[in-house]
Amino acid sequence: MTDMTLSPAGATVLFVIACLAGYRYRTVWKAEGPRLQLWIFGLIAAFCLLTLGFVPLKAQ
């Protein structure tokens, strides 16, 4: 099994990407925009948050 960990900087980048994707998801949803954009932004946010939740951080 591989030792997969996230650095604190990598985790911060993933968190910012998840926040921005979630914000874009919400704006497209409120504007009743294209469903494809909802799926894209929703999957990006979900992937980032699941990665943050299940991949441990590297100890300093």
C-alpha positions in Angstrom: 0.0 0.0 0.0 1.3 3.4 -0.8 1.8 6.2 1.7 -0.3 8.9 0.2 -0.3 12.2 2.2 -1.1 15.8 1.6 1.2 18.6 2.4 -0.3 21.6 4.2 0.2 23.8 1.2 -1.5 21.2 -1.1 -4.4 20.9 1.3 -4.8 24.6 1.3 -4.9 24.7 -2.5 -7.5 22.0 -2.6 -9.6 23.8 0.0 -9.5 27.1 -2.1 -10.4 25.2 -5.3 -13.3 23.5 -3.5 -14.5 26.9 -2.2 -14.3 28.5 -5.6 -16.0 25.6 -7.3 -18.8 25.6 -4.7 -19.3 29.3 -5.2 -19.5 28.9 -9.0 -21.9 25.9 -8.5 -24.2 28.1 -6.4 -24.1 31.1 -8.9 -24.9 28.8 -11.8 -27.7 27.1 -9.8 -29.3 30.4 -8.8 -29.1 31.7 -12.4 -30.6 28.4 -13.6 -27.7 27.9 -15.9 -26.7 24.9 -17.9 -26.8 21.5 -16.1 -23.4 20.6 -17.5 -21.8 23.4 -15.6 -23.6 22.4 -12.4 -22.2 18.8 -12.8 -18.7 20.1 -13.5 -18.4 22.5 -10.6 -20.2 20.1 -8.3 -17.8 17.2 -9.1 -14.8 19.4 -8.7 -15.9 20.6 -5.3 -16.9 17.1 -4.2 -13.5 15.6 -5.4 -11.5 18.2 -3.5 -13.5 17.9 -0.3 -13.5 14.1 -0.4 -9.7 14.2 -0.9 -9.3 16.5 2.0 -11.5 14.3 4.2 -9.9 10.9 3.4 -6.2 11.6 2.6 -4.2 12.4 5.8 -2.0 15.5 6.1 1.8 15.1 6.3 3.1 15.6 9.8 5.6 18.4 10.1 
